[in-house]
Amino acid sequence: MARKSIKLSNKTAEQGTVKRAEADLRRGKSASTAAGEFVREEIEHIRQGKHGARSAKQAIAIGLSKARRAGVPLGVPKAGRASEATRKSAARELSEGPKKTAVSKKRSRAITTALKHESRSSVSKRALSTQAKRAAAKRKASGPATKPAPRRAAKRGKKR
């Protein structure tokens, strides 16, 4: 039985990030775990001042975008989980893969300059913690765990 070779593109990310993501996928870890390497890289770039982000959410989105373009098999968010624009963008990144042509020098410089004007505090420990707590609370509120099971509700009714 031939094993499927995992080869991610390293055009948008650093070599080490790609190697760690490939190792995660080879070990059988989920795609989101491998994508986490790209998010981690993005957070480090912002902390180093290579560029900035308006929020922790934006930093995570940039990392996930890089992961999709590199070839990490992340799915497109389901309807209702993300905006239509985000879903379209994710689908496009998945299908296109790494950028085939270089962005013009003027545009590249403009993007870098604009991002450098953004805040570094968006990826502070406090900001990331707040983002994680909000995301968890949102999942908890919409998840099935908040609704009581039908049997338990019936039992409670009988006891009273």
C-alpha positions as CSV (number, residue, x, y, z in Angstrom):
1,M,0.0,0.0,0.0
2,A,1.6,3.2,-1.2
3,R,1.5,6.1,1.2
4,K,0.4,9.5,-0.1
5,S,3.4,11.9,-0.1
6,I,2.7,15.2,1.6
7,K,4.4,18.1,-0.1
8,L,3.3,21.6,0.8
9,S,4.3,24.7,-1.1
10,N,6.9,26.9,0.6
11,K,6.5,30.0,-1.6
12,T,4.6,32.0,1.0
13,A,5.9,30.6,4.3
14,E,9.3,30.0,5.9
15,Q,11.0,26.7,5.3
16,G,10.7,25.6,9.0
17,T,7.0,26.3,9.1
18,V,6.3,24.2,6.1
19,K,8.4,21.3,7.5
20,R,6.6,21.4,10.8
21,A,3.2,21.4,9.1
22,E,4.2,18.5,6.9
23,A,5.4,16.6,9.9
24,D,2.1,17.2,11.6
25,L,0.2,15.9,8.6
26,R,2.5,12.8,8.3
27,R,1.8,12.0,12.0
28,G,-1.9,11.9,11.2
29,K,-2.7,15.1,13.0
30,S,-5.6,17.2,11.8
31,A,-5.3,19.9,9.1
32,S,-6.1,22.6,11.6
33,T,-3.1,21.5,13.7
34,A,-0.9,21.8,10.6
35,A,-2.5,25.2,9.8
36,G,-1.6,26.3,13.4
37,E,2.0,26.4,12.4
38,F,1.3,29.0,9.7
39,V,-0.8,31.0,12.3
40,R,2.1,30.8,14.7
41,E,4.5,32.1,12.1
42,E,2.2,35.0,11.3
43,I,1.9,36.0,15.0
44,E,5.7,35.9,15.2
45,H,6.0,38.1,12.1
46,I,3.7,40.7,13.7
47,R,5.6,40.6,17.0
48,Q,8.9,41.1,15.2
49,G,7.4,44.2,13.5
50,K,7.6,42.7,10.0
51,H,4.0,43.9,9.7
52,G,1.0,44.5,11.9
53,A,-2.7,43.5,12.2
54,R,-5.8,45.3,13.4
55,S,-6.8,42.4,15.6
56,A,-5.9,38.8,16.7
57,K,-8.7,37.6,14.4
58,Q,-7.0,39.2,11.4
59,A,-3.6,37.7,12.3
60,I,-5.3,34.2,12.5
61,A,-7.0,34.8,9.2
62,I,-3.8,35.7,7.4
63,G,-2.1,32.5,8.8
64,L,-5.0,30.3,7.7
65,S,-4.9,32.0,4.2
66,K,-1.2,31.1,4.0
67,A,-1.9,27.6,5.1
68,R,-4.6,27.1,2.4
69,R,-2.3,28.5,-0.3
70,A,0.5,26.2,0.8
71,G,-1.7,23.2,0.4
72,V,-2.9,22.3,3.9
73,P,-6.2,20.5,3.3
74,L,-8.3,22.9,5.3
75,G,-12.0,22.9,4.4
76,V,-14.1,26.0,3.5
77,P,-16.1,27.2,6.5
78,K,-19.7,26.1,6.5
79,A,-22.5,28.5,5.8
80,G,-23.4,30.5,8.9
81,R,-20.0,29.9,10.5
82,A,-18.3,32.7,8.5
83,S,-19.3,35.5,6.2
84,E,-19.9,34.8,2.5
85,A,-16.9,36.9,1.6
86,T,-14.7,34.8,3.9
87,R,-16.1,31.6,2.5
88,K,-15.5,32.7,-1.1
89,S,-12.0,33.8,-0.3
90,A,-11.2,30.4,1.4
91,A,-12.6,28.5,-1.6
92,R,-10.5,30.6,-4.0
93,E,-7.3,30.0,-1.9
94,L,-7.9,26.3,-1.8
95,S,-8.4,26.0,-5.5
96,E,-5.7,28.4,-6.7
97,G,-2.9,27.2,-4.4
98,P,0.3,29.2,-4.2
99,K,0.4,32.4,-6.2
100,K,1.8,31.8,-9.6
101,T,2.9,35.3,-10.5
102,A,4.6,37.8,-8.3
103,V,2.7,40.8,-7.0
104,S,4.0,44.0,-8.6
105,K,6.8,45.7,-6.6
106,K,4.7,48.9,-6.1
107,R,1.7,46.9,-4.7
108,S,3.9,44.7,-2.5
109,R,5.6,47.8,-1.0
110,A,2.3,49.5,-0.5
111,I,0.8,46.5,1.3
112,T,3.9,46.1,3.5
113,T,3.9,49.8,4.4
114,A,0.2,49.8,5.2
115,L,0.6,46.7,7.5
116,K,3.6,48.2,9.2
117,H,1.3,51.1,10.4
118,E,-0.9,48.6,12.1
119,S,-0.7,47.7,15.8
120,R,1.6,45.1,17.2
121,S,-0.5,44.7,20.4
122,S,-3.1,42.8,18.4
123,V,-1.1,39.6,19.0
124,S,-0.1,40.2,22.6
125,K,-0.7,37.4,25.1
126,R,-3.7,39.3,26.4
127,A,-5.3,39.9,23.0
128,L,-4.8,36.3,21.9
129,S,-6.3,35.1,25.2
130,T,-9.3,37.3,24.8
131,Q,-9.8,36.1,21.2
132,A,-9.6,32.4,22.3
133,K,-12.1,32.9,25.1
134,R,-14.5,34.7,22.8
135,A,-14.2,31.9,20.2
136,A,-14.8,29.3,22.9
137,A,-17.8,31.1,24.3
138,K,-19.3,31.4,20.8
139,R,-18.8,27.6,20.2
140,K,-20.3,26.8,23.6
141,A,-23.3,28.9,23.0
142,S,-24.1,27.4,19.6
143,G,-23.1,23.8,20.4
144,P,-25.4,20.9,21.3
145,A,-24.0,20.7,24.9
146,T,-26.1,23.6,26.0
147,K,-29.4,21.9,25.2
148,P,-30.5,19.3,27.7
149,A,-31.1,15.8,26.4
150,P,-34.7,14.8,26.0
151,R,-34.5,12.0,28.5
152,R,-33.0,14.1,31.2
153,A,-35.7,16.8,30.8
154,A,-38.4,14.1,31.1
155,K,-36.8,12.7,34.3
156,R,-36.6,16.2,35.8
157,G,-40.3,16.8,35.1
158,K,-41.3,13.5,36.8
159,K,-39.4,14.2,40.0
160,R,-41.0,17.5,40.6
